[in-house]
Amino acid sequence: MSSLQLSLAAVGALTLGVVVLYNYWTSQKNVPRQADPQIEPVGAASDVQDPQAVEPTEPVLTDDFASLPQPERKPQLDALIDVIATIEVDHPVSGDAALAALPVTRRVGTKPFHVEGCSDLTGQWEALVAGRRYSAFQAGVQLANRVGALNNIEFSEFVVKTQAFADAVGGTPNFSDMLEEVARARELDQFASAHDAQLSFTLCARASAWSPGYIQQHAARLGFVAGVIPGRMVLPSAVAGLPPILSLTFDTQAAMAEDPALSAIREFSLSLDVPQIDREDKPFERLREAARLLAEHMDGVVTDGNGQILGEQVLDQIANDLQQLYDALAARELSAGTPQARRLFS
């Protein structure tokens, strides 16, 4: 074999080796990152923690939900955000009879409909309960929500449902003026539309994609727990029954794949529904810190969803704007995290 042939053969072998190595490197790069093969604590945490500070421990399944603080039970109807019709009765009515008289659906159009009773024992308004007796009732429909303001048709439906309930319990309803209430609904809806805020950060992978398990493992280290919907995790409130402080979502199909470990995810979202969470819980600070830690430890970047990286200056401006929003809601007696605000912004 000539020297030329030997040289060509050497070059060919070298080229083949380079191609094999490149293909191997490419295939490894495209394989989504997997969760560490260790058991992680996945319980709720009240504060965002540094993933490196959490020691892997064997989870213990215990029913701790009963020991969690419970939200204070208060009457749902509030003249600030509801149209309220009082219902007078000649004699006390049992809670069982009142519950049986309620309409099948507890909505009027797109708005929630509620009936409360005045306890014959305490004189306080409360949600209807079997076994109690009530000396009066009040029915209400919400003036506005994220779908829009109460309109004439919905008000008329409210009158019909309230009248039917009143007839069933032997009561007489008193209604306010429809035009005045519909005008009040429009004004409240305008305020709510101008002061609503739902923040969402998108974390994007810099290089290798992530598997669902990889995302779940890192989120669990910060206190996130699995949500009801596949591909959703939440950072729960410290009070049972209240909305989660933050939510994390990624591709539902990837989470439901036959072999999720092979699903490659290049981005996921962290979200905060501002009016739903009390400002004292510092939800934006926790959103910001969770995004920073996840990006740092997962080799990702924090963006606005359109690919624009969110720098510290932009985040500081968002924080300042949120304080003004919180103040405006409080001035209207709709502070973030209150039952009224959670109902209005739903």
N, C-alpha and C positions, 0 to 999 in steps of 0.2 A: 504494500500500500504506500502510495507516494506521500510526501510530507504535506502536500496540499489537501489530500483526502483526509489525512490525520487531523489537520487543522480544522477542516470543515466539520468533521465528526465531533471534535472537541467543542466547537462553537455551538453545534446543534444540541449536544448534551447539556451545555450550560444554559442555552435558551430554554430547553425543556424543563430544567430544574427551576429556572426563574418563574416559568408559567405555573408549575405545580405549586411553588411557594406562594405565588400571588393568589392563586385560586383558594389555597388553604387560608390565607390571611383574610381574603374577602368573605369566605364562608364563616369564619370565626367572628368577623366584625358584624355580620348580619344576624348572628344568633342572639336572641334577646337575653339580657342579663337575668339570672335566676336568683331566687331567694337563697340565703345561706341555709345549709342543712342543719338548722338548730331550732329549738323551740323558743318562740318569742312570747313575752307577755303581751296580751292583746286586750287587757282591761282598759276602761276609761281612765283618763288622767285629767286632772283639773287644769293643769298648765302644760304648755308645750315644753318638752324636754329634749336635751341634746341626745341624739341616738347613741353616741359613744359612751354616754354616762349610764346607760341602762344595761344591767347585767342579765343575760338570758336566764330565765327561771322556768321551772316546770309549772304550767298553769294549773290552778285548782278551781274546779267548777263549783261555785257556791252561789246560792240564791241571796244576793245582797240587795236586791231591788227594794225589798220592804223597808230596809234601813235607810234608804236614800231620802233626803228631804223631799216633801211633797208640796206641790203648789197650793197656795191658799185658795180654798173654794169660795168664790164670790158670785153674786148674781151676774148673769151674762149681759143683761140689757143695761144700756147706758144712754141717757138722753143726748149725750155728745155725738154719738154715731148711729143711733137707732131712732126710728119712728116708733113711738110707744102708744098703745091704746089700752086704757084701763077697762077692766070688766068687773062690774059690781054684781054681787050675788046676795040673795035674800037670807041665806043661811049657809053655814060652812059646808064645803064640798070635800069629799075624801080624795086623797091623792090618787087612789086607784081609779076612781071615776074620771078624774081630770086627765090621767094618762090615757085612758081608753078613748077620750074625746079628742085627743091630738090628731092632726092630719097625718096621713101616711108619709108624706114627704115633708121634711122640715126646711124647705126652701120656697122662696117666692121668686120665680124667675131665676135669676142668677145670684140672689141674695139669701143669706141665712134667715130663718124664721124661728123665733123662740117664744115659749110661754113660761112665765114664772108665777108662783103663787105666794100670797102673803100668809105666812104660817099663823094658824090660829093660836099656837102656843107661844111663839116668840114675837110675833108682829113684824118679822123680818121677811124680805123678799128672798126667795130661794128657787132653785130648780125643782121641778115637781118630783116628789118621792112617794112611793107607795106606802100606805100605812099612816100617813099624816093627814091633817085637815087644813083647809085653806079658806080664809074669810074674804079673799078677793084675788083677782088674777090680773096680769098684764101681759099683753102680746106685743111683740116687736119685730120689725124687719130692719135690716141694716141699710143705712142710707147709701153707702158706697163701698166698693172693694176694687180690686185690681181689674175687674171686668168692666167697671164703669159705675155710673150713678143710677140710683133708683129712678125709674121712669113712671109715667102715668099708668101704663098697663100693669106694672108690677105693684104699684100702690093699690090699684083696684083688686088685684088678686089677693093682696094682704087683707083688704077689707072683707073679702068673701071668706077667706080661711078663718079670720078672727071671729066673724059673725057665726060661722058654723060651730066653732068651739064654744062660743058664748051660749048658743042655743042648746048645745049638748049638756052644759052644766047649769042651765037655767039662769044665765047672767045677762047683763045689759052692757054692751061695749060703748065706749066714748072715743070717737075718732077726731084727730086733728085735721086741719084743712089740707087737702091734697096739693094744691098749687104751692102753698107755703113750704110743705115738706119736700116736694120735688125740687123747688128752688134751693132749699137748704142742702139737698143731696148734690146738686150740681156744684155748689160752692165748695162743699167738702171734697168732692172728687177732684176739683181743680187744685185745691191745696195738696191733696195726696199725690196727684200726678207730678206736681212740682217738687215734692219732697220725698220721693221714693228713691231708693238706691239699692241695687243688687250688684255687688262687686264680684269679679271673677278674674283670677290670675290663671294663666296657662303655663305649665312647666313643660319645656321641650327638651328632649334628649340631645346632648351635644354630639355624641358619637353612636355607641351601641344602643339599640332599642331596649325596652324593658319588658319583662314578662309580667302578667297580672300578679303573680306571687311576689315578685321583686317589689312592685309598688306597694302591695298590701303589707309586706314585712316592714318596709321603711315607714309607712304611715302609722302602723300599729305601734311603733316605737314612740311616736308622738302622741299617743292616746286615742287615735282613730279606731273605731270599731266598724264591723260590717253593717251596712245598711240593709233594708229590705230588698232593694232592687239590685240585681247583679251589676257589678261595676261601680257601686257607690259605697262610700264609707263616710262616717260622720264623727265629729268630735262632740260628744254629748254634753248637755248642760249638767251642772252639778245638782240641779233639781229635777227629779223624775217628772216626766210629762211635758216639760218645756221643749221648745224647738232646739235642735242641735246648734251649737255655736258656729261650726264650720262644716262644709261638706266637700268631699273629694269624689270626682267622677272620672271614669275612663270608659273606653269602648265596651259596651254591654256584650256585644257578640264575642269579643275576645275573652271576657270573663266567663261566658257560657260555652266556650269552645270545648270539643271533646277532649283535647289535650291543651289546656291553657298555657302550659310551659312553652309551647311552640308559637304562641301568639305574640307578635312583635308590636309593642305600643310605643309610639314616639312622643306622645304628649298626653297630659291629663290636666284637669281643672281643679282649682281650689276656689270655693265660693263662700260668700257671706251675704246673707239677707239682712241688711242693716236695720230696718225697723223692727225686726223680730227679736233682736238681742239687746239686752240692757247694756248701755254704754259703760256701766261699772264693771262689766265682764271684760272690758278692753278687747272686743272681738277683732278690730282691725289690727291691733298690735300682734295678736295671736295669729291672724292670717298672714301677716307680713313675716313673722318669725318662722312659722311653719313652712312657708314658701322658701325662705332663705335656707333653712336646714335641709329640706328635701332636695333643693337644687345643689347644695354643696355636697351632700353625701351620695347623690344619685348621678352626679355629673350632668346636670341640666342647667337650663337658664329660665328665668322668670320673665314672661312676656305678657302683653295685653290681649293675646288671642289672635292678633293680626301679624304676629312675628316681630313686633316692636319690643325690644328689651326694656324692662322697667327699671330705671336707675333709682338711686336713693333720693335724688332731688324730686323726681316725679312722685315717688311714694310719700315723701314729706308733704307735698302739695295736696295729695289725696287726703292725708291725715288732717290737715288744716281745714279742708273743705268739709270733712265729716263732722268736725267739731261745730261748725256753723249749722250744719244740718241738724245735729242733735239739739242745739239750742232752739232752733226754729220749731222742732217737734215738741219740745218741752213747753215753749211759750203757748202752744196751742192745746196743752194738756194731753198730748199724744206722745209722751216720751217713749223712745225706743224700748222695746221689751215689755211694755205694759199690755194688759189684756186688750185694751182698746186699740193700740197700735197694731198688735198682732192680728186682730180681726180686720181692721181697715186695710192693712197691706197684705191681703191674702187672696 
